[in-house]
């Protein structure tokens, strides 16, 4: 299954599974590579920004805060950042500039 560019695998019971039992493949690959479960504040960061490239050498654990700051800085550098104001449309994710 795919959603927003990420690949999901059916893994009911996994600590990161959604209500339908699907987990991001990147999380599973990174956990196998690290030999441990990801902590609640960790995510699997794709170094090359390709969301479906879940090869072990492309993934690294990052805390959510630093990960958000990294991608915000990249969007600003590319001129794709509007801001986090509630009434402003975002250029990434589910919302687009109208």
Steps between C-alpha positions, in 0.01 A plus 500: 500500500620855429402832653659841438797326335572264791474122473299325772512133596230304681645438848210470747621530856812700415547791740474746208214335312201716414141394572495287186821321607737670252848626590740709292751270333775753579436454874522122468822514296665749735402300809649185345818691411535649848403179676248686717161665490479868415428719799167690510669828398713343222413476134671338203655784297559441129841657433433546128142626559355217288216369714485154346878438509511291815847358450688475833778737386238769421335496843607653828316553827413861581301659777184670376604857592836501320339319206231767468760777518712329232211476254374852581847636422504307171157638402610854587815460290285382207251784544220257588437611858206725586486464876310324770217752537162323518336710230778463246499210253804276509695395193574153630300212639127490436452872440605700199525868422184623332 
